[in-house]
């Protein structure tokens, strides 16, 4: 992973969310008791969202909509999508 600039973070329901920028991507990473999931988009913010098991992991699926990506991330963490905290900086992810 390249150097990251943390933009925003949030915590709720035992889940930590960290939104940050790398040279190439916007990343929203979740951690729940050691279980992880990540949603990534190109730094320009116009490409499909990639869901990964970890921020640096292999892509599992791509989505146009943020809601669908959040659903998949929540599934990886074993929680309901509404339980995921979304930092303000990441609220505009998706197409």
C-alpha positions, 0 to 999 in steps of 0.5 A: 500500500502506498502512503495514505492520507486519512481523511475521516473515520467513524465508529459505531456498533463495534465497527471502525471505519476509516476513509483515506486516500492513497496515490491511486484510490479512495478507500473505506476500510472497515474492521469489526473484531478482526474481520475486515472489508474494504471498498475502493474507488479511483482517486478521481471518484468516478469509477465503479466501487471495488469490494475487497476482504482487506484494503490491499486484498484482491477484488471480490466484486465491483458495484456502481452503487455505494449501497450495494458495495456497503451490502457486500462489505456488511456481509463480509463482516457479518452485520446488517448494512445499516450497522456500518458507520460511514465517515462523512468524507466517504458519503459520496462514493459510487457512481 
